[in-house]
């Protein structure tokens, strides 16, 4: 979807395993709901999204909300 990243696309951009992102969603560190039309988790395709996830991985943030 234009302007959004799926979990797989986000993981590729971050060079990490997609399961890490799913784990963060499941444990509540990443607050997001699935898109009603696609059933996918969609994240804004923006540098801020990549930066926020990098901070979460580094322990500089404890939670994200989308």
HUZIMO-V224106 format. One record per backbone hydrogen bond with DSSP energy under -1.0 kcal/mol. NH is the residue of the N-H (numbers start at 1). CO is the residue of the C=O. If there is no record, write none. Layout:
nh:NH co:CO
nh:NH co:CO
//
This chain:
nh:4 co:1
nh:5 co:43
nh:10 co:6
nh:11 co:7
nh:12 co:8
nh:13 co:9
nh:14 co:10
nh:16 co:11
nh:20 co:17
nh:22 co:18
nh:23 co:19
nh:24 co:20
nh:25 co:21
nh:26 co:22
nh:27 co:23
nh:28 co:25
nh:29 co:24
nh:30 co:24
nh:31 co:64
nh:35 co:40
nh:39 co:35
nh:43 co:5
nh:45 co:3
nh:46 co:44
nh:49 co:46
nh:50 co:46
nh:51 co:47
nh:52 co:48
nh:53 co:49
nh:54 co:50
nh:55 co:51
nh:56 co:52
nh:57 co:53
nh:58 co:54
nh:59 co:56
nh:60 co:55
nh:61 co:55
nh:64 co:29
nh:66 co:31
//
